[in-house]
């Protein structure tokens, strides 16, 4: 059976997350319905990363197998003709037998957008977290530095994993500003539930002066969820890319003043 790899972008605003739920609109359910129409069989997908309700993606990677073949050069176009406007397949390719979008991933990249000015934006309201208090970029970077590396991130975990531990490796945390828009890019080998959102919420607290710069590190060392700051809202988060041995789907979320 051929194995397929898709790169998908979606607006998560009207989805109840990625994972299939029989009575709710999800990204997986939408894609599997479209694939079933094209392949004339039930298809189950594997995603590189699960995203919660309201979370977006610019570089999600999906894998699946099918007994029937479909012309690979036409697959992305055909899928986009069978999915709603808030789900777009950017790329479709044949993958090696046994390829898994989840277990073969070497690195995942999340972008988080913050809109930082005194009054909100009608244009960015559903795409970025509005923070009215001035963010000090240098304080943000300084507060983030101790989080880089391999640590037990249980403090920054929303719900504990069903199996496995809470040690993860954060490889970089970068901040880019364009006028009132800030893009936080976090790279790591894997992430815990809501980990990026809790990290961003905590770091914004440090950067606005609500917390001191050392707060994020002390929270990490406490290994207790209550020690961290607030969880940043879902609508600012984007799964921006996934890196594999010979492929990288990363597409930064574009920002402009």
Phi, psi and omega in degrees: 000131178292148176252133184245149176235127177242145168251125190234139170241147180206152172267113186279001188304319185256014179251148174268050180088182181276315190297139181302132172224126192299331184252005184233155178281117180230162178295315180299316179298320179295315180292319181294326176295317179294318180295323179297322178297320185281321185263352179058040176198160176290134180232131175248131183260158170240130182253149179295325180210136175282139176240141182284172176304132178089347181276142184258176174211140171244349181210038176295143178243133182237141171233153176197161174242155179212143178289325179269150177266154176222137181304117189296329181290345180251356190294313181299315180298317181293320178296317181294337175281349183240011177238156178289170186294342182269011172226124180230131173271114181283326187204145176225137182209157170279139180245168178295150177304134179086357180298136176234125179301330183274303189282339179271356181292134177263331182203143176241147182232128176243138169253140174232128182257135177236131175258113191244091170202170188297326180240154186288173179239127177295330183283328185252005186304322182263004186238348184211151178281121179278118176243108186284337181278139183302132177263127176271111184300320181295320177295321179300311182296319180294320179292328183283332188307315182291347180277346181283134182121186180267120183217166167276111185261029182301328177301326186259023183253131178286303176232133182296144179294150180295327176215156183088169183267194182242017175276128178222161177248115172266120187268333176195152171226113184241146179236126176237135180241135171231098184062237180273358181260133177240137175243119176260123180247122182242124178247140178196168179289327178193165183225148175278169180302124179059018184299313182295320181294320178291320178298312181297316178301319179292315182292324175297321176301321177291320186285337179268355181090359177294326174238161175280166187297329182278000185297318183297321179291318179297322178296316178303313183290336180290333180053050181209125185304323181293349181278342183272177179275195182289158175274123178296147183295154186296326191290353176267355188261140180224128167282104192266342180180161178221135181251137177237182184301319183233024185202142178220122183266005188299128172225108182298144176288125184287138177232151177212156182301000000 
